[in-house]
Amino acid sequence: MLRRHYLTNVQAMIGSLKSPRPADSVLSHHYDAMISAEMEQCLSDEAAMDHLVCHYEEYKKTLVQQVQKPEAIAGPVIEPVETGIKQEKLKLPEDSMLRRHYLTHLRALIESRLPPRPTDSTLRRHYDSMIEHQVKNLL
């Protein structure tokens, strides 16, 4: 059991120092072969293992320096515009072209304050519905 955990740890250290695993099957096969070859080299040569550990420790230090506190999202994405005492909802222009441009601008403002659009179809659908919900709240 300890050997399996040790090998997994070595593989994780090597994998974290390399680029992410490719999605393409041929490239992922080559990536796995490259990781396996480097693992064998580290397991057979103590100097290579020390070199790997040294690089991994440096990598962890740089990651700690790069970490920033995420911004807390509280309240609406876009604050309503204050007009005197009351806060009024935004009004859509009557002209169809102006309305389309206005809605596009609102969506762009909302999206600029959100993380990038997901690539997964389900997450993308939820992301789009969240944006539409924010737009409707503003109108």
Number of C-alpha atoms within 10 A of each C-alpha: 5 7 8 9 10 11 14 13 12 20 15 13 18 21 15 14 13 12 9 10 14 13 9 8 9 10 12 14 14 13 18 15 12 13 18 14 12 18 21 12 14 19 14 11 11 11 12 16 17 12 11 19 16 11 15 16 12 11 14 13 11 11 11 9 8 9 8 8 6 6 6 6 9 6 7 11 17 14 8 14 12 10 8 7 6 8 10 13 13 13 10 13 13 8 8 10 10 12 14 13 12 15 18 13 12 19 16 13 15 18 16 11 11 13 8 9 12 13 9 8 9 10 12 13 14 12 18 16 12 13 20 16 11 17 19 12 13 18 13
